[in-house]
C-alpha cells in the first residue's frame, strides 16, 4: 500500500488494553477501545486524522422518516475535520466518548459482542 512507512514502536507508543475493563460489559469495552484507538490516532504523524467515538447509545436521528437509519453501531471512527465534527459531535451529556451516529461520515465501524 502506498504511503509513508509506519513509525517505529517507540514513536507510536501504543497503550495496553486494560484486561479488567475488557471483562466488563459492552459499554465499558467500547470506552476502552476508544481510549486506545484515540491514543494511536493522536500519535500518527501523517495524513488525515481520525477520532474514536462510542456511538452505541446515540442512533442516527438525522433522517426522521427512515427508521431503519436509526440502527446502531458500538464504536465509530470519524474524520477529525470541522465539517464532520459539526454533524456527529454531541455537545451535551457526560459520556466522554459519546457521539451521534452519522453513517455518511463513518470511516470504520466496530460492533462489540461479548459472550454470555
N, C-alpha and C positions, 0 to 999 in steps of 0.2 A: 504494500500500500504506500503510495507516495506521501511525503510529508516529512517533518523533522523526526529524528530518532527520539526514542523515549529517553528522558533524563535518567541519570544513574539513580539507584535506590537511595543513596544518601541525599540527593537533591529532592526527590519526590516525597519522602517522609510519609509513607502510608501508615496510618494508625491501625492498631489492632482492633478487631471487633470484640466487644465485651461479651464473652460467652454467657455470663449470667443473664444479661439482657436478652440474648438470643433464645433463652429457655422460657421467657415470659410470653405474654400474649402478642398477637399480631401487631397491635398498635405500637408496642414497645420495640418490636423487631423493626418496624418501619422507621421509627425515630433513630434507632441505632444505625441502620443502613444509610439514612440521610446524613447523619453525623460523619460517618467515614467517607462517603462519596463526596460530600461538600469539601472536606479537607483535601481530598485528591484534586477536585476541580479547582480549588483556590490556588493550588500549587503548580498547576500546569502552566508552563510559560508561554505557549503559543496558541494562536487560533482563537476562535470564538469561545467564550466562557459559558459554562452550564451551571445551573443551580439545581439542587435536590430538594424536593418538597414532598411531604407526606400529604397526599390528597384523598385518602380513603374516606374522610368524613365530609367531603365537600364536592358533590357531583356537579357536572356542568349544567348550570341552570340558564345559560345564555339563550338557548332555543326553547322557549316556553311551550311550543306546540309539538315538540318531538320528545316524548317521554323516554324513548329508547336512548336518547342522547344523554340522559341522566345516569347512565351506567357509571360505575366507579372503578378506579384502579388505586392500588395502595400507595405507590410511590411514582412520582413523575419527575423526569429530568427535563428542565426547560432552558431555553436560551436566557442569558442574563441581561439582554438588552432592554432598554426602557420601554419600547413598544410592547414587547411580550409581558414584561412586569406589570404594566398598566392593566393588562387584561386578567392575568391569573393571580396576582398577589391579593391575599386577604389582609386588609389593613386593620381589622379588629379581631379580638379574641386573644387568648393566651397561648395558643399552640405555636411553639417556635417554628416548627416545620410545616405549618398549615398553609395550604393554598387551594384555590378552586381548580377543578379540572377544566382545562380548555384544550380539547382534543387537537385543534389546529396547531397549537404551539408545542405539543409534547415531542421531544426528541427521542426519548426512550421511556418505556413504562415498565414497572415491576409489579407483579401480583404476588403477594406473600400468602402462603398456605402452610399452616402448622399442622402436624399430625396430632390427632386427638389422643 
